[in-house]
Amino acid sequence: MKTKTSITLSEDVVKAIDKLSGQSKNRSEFIETAVRAYIAQMIRKERNARDLEIINRRADRLNEEALDVLAYQGDV
């Protein structure tokens, strides 16, 4: 289901949309695609930040595990 809404954009943004969308898409389709891509990017960014926080919180234990594994390796 689609909901109709009204937004205000700068003239230069509208011109760029028209130029980039060409004949294949209308403004609404172009803007929806751009917003969906931005939302996906923000979700990835939040997920990556959470993952990094978990890694950093557990870094000491992970580093100890890595050193333990390396101790089992023979000299090369």
C-alpha positions in Angstrom: 0.0 0.0 0.0 1.3 3.4 -0.8 0.6 6.6 1.1 0.6 9.9 -0.6 2.6 12.7 1.1 3.9 16.1 0.2 7.5 17.2 0.7 9.5 20.3 -0.2 12.8 20.0 -2.0 15.3 22.5 -3.2 15.2 23.3 -6.9 18.7 22.0 -7.4 17.7 18.6 -5.8 14.6 18.3 -8.1 16.8 19.1 -11.1 19.3 16.4 -10.1 16.5 13.9 -9.5 15.0 14.7 -12.9 18.4 14.4 -14.6 19.4 11.1 -12.9 16.0 9.4 -13.1 15.7 10.0 -16.8 12.8 8.5 -18.7 12.6 5.3 -16.7 11.4 6.5 -13.4 9.2 9.3 -12.0 10.3 11.4 -9.1 8.3 9.4 -6.6 9.9 6.2 -7.6 13.4 7.7 -7.6 12.9 9.3 -4.1 11.4 6.0 -2.7 14.4 4.0 -4.0 16.8 6.6 -2.6 15.1 6.6 0.8 15.0 2.8 0.9 18.8 2.7 0.2 19.4 5.2 2.9 17.3 3.3 5.4 19.2 0.1 4.6 22.5 1.9 5.0 21.5 3.3 8.4 20.4 -0.2 9.5 23.7 -1.6 8.5 25.6 1.2 10.2 23.6 0.5 13.5 24.2 -3.2 13.2 27.9 -2.7 12.6 28.2 -0.4 15.6 26.5 -3.0 17.8 28.8 -5.7 16.5 31.9 -3.6 17.1 30.7 -2.8 20.6 30.3 -6.5 21.3 33.8 -7.3 19.8 35.4 -4.5 21.8 33.7 -5.6 25.0 35.0 -9.1 24.5 38.4 -8.2 23.0 40.5 -9.3 26.0 38.9 -12.8 26.0 39.2 -13.1 22.2 42.8 -12.1 22.2 43.6 -14.6 25.0 41.9 -17.3 22.9 43.9 -16.3 19.8 47.2 -16.4 21.8 46.2 -19.9 23.1 45.6 -21.2 19.6 48.9 -19.7 18.4 50.7 -21.5 21.2 49.7 -24.8 19.7 51.3 -24.1 16.4 54.7 -25.3 15.7 57.7 -23.2 14.5 57.5 -22.6 10.8 
